[in-house]
């Protein structure tokens, strides 16, 4: 079975093919790897600490005993029922064990009594472990790549819906702009927001998640530092930008979060500028934005509107899109790419 992609991944997670006896979950987003691996494992054994039906093996275990993986999944449980065998591998140490398992499954020599779930890191297409899973008949490879904004929106709305909560559109936009592309961290932040609003079984307040709710729980020192960096870049203030970038990094903000904040600020300036080109005053244009520009920030936002002509805003937008592409595809350090883009933005404003 080839590597699952796109919608096929969600469909498989919701209803795994019963003919698949081994699954490789791999990719650069380790939080998503762990979440999906646990989801699959719990479909077989609900309690992953069950000493009879759940077992974990390491690279060292497989290197010393390559045949153990096949033996473990074929073994019957003392307590009855199917078993799950989980493997966390850092590379190719378990390649022989994986090859032996998959050869046995495809040839019918290994009768699986459950499911093998292998958690890998960012395995390259040349990886022996990945190749073995992608060519197998009774195994599947499930890649986990960094979250895109649409993925975060979907995760947030689904999590909220499960607790009978609804996002106001402005609040959802703000949430997506603040969170980075680490699935595990995004999941934790969304859960924190939902706990702040209260679970459905104990909630007494509103069932709507507002901008104020997102600000109260997620836009902390990290969010403020990101906003400061975007504003300094749009103002053309290199010194202030340098300090804001340092604060954002110290607060734990991801490079992709910074990039999205820069993009969001330029997009809002561009939208307001288009209203002005249509005849609106700066004040009227700022009120039309969603969310509208806060009163305390209106004076500085208006200065930027007069500083940035539409052609420059369009050029800045293209530059930031190119930076995102480089950050996600070239393998170069993301922070350097994004901070360089912020500095270029500052130079464009000068």
Secondary structure, DSSP 8 states (H G I E B T S, - for coil): ---B-THHHHHHHHS--TT--EEEEESS-HHHHHHHHHHHHHTT-S-TT-TTTEEEEEHHHHHH-TTHHHHHHHS--TTSS-EEEEEE-SSSTTHHHHHHHHHHHHHT-S--SEEEEEE--S--TT-HHHHHHHH-SSEEEEE-----HHHHHHHHHHHHHHTT-EE-HHHHHHHHHHS-S-HHHHHHHHHHHHHHH--TTT--S-SEE-HHHHHHHT-SHHHHHHHHHHHHHHHT-HHHHHHHHHHHHHTT--HHHHHHHHHHHHHHHHHHHHHHHTT--HHHHHHHSSS---GGGHHHHHHHHHH--HHHHHHHHHHHHHHHHHHHHS-S-HHHHHHHHHHHHHHHH-
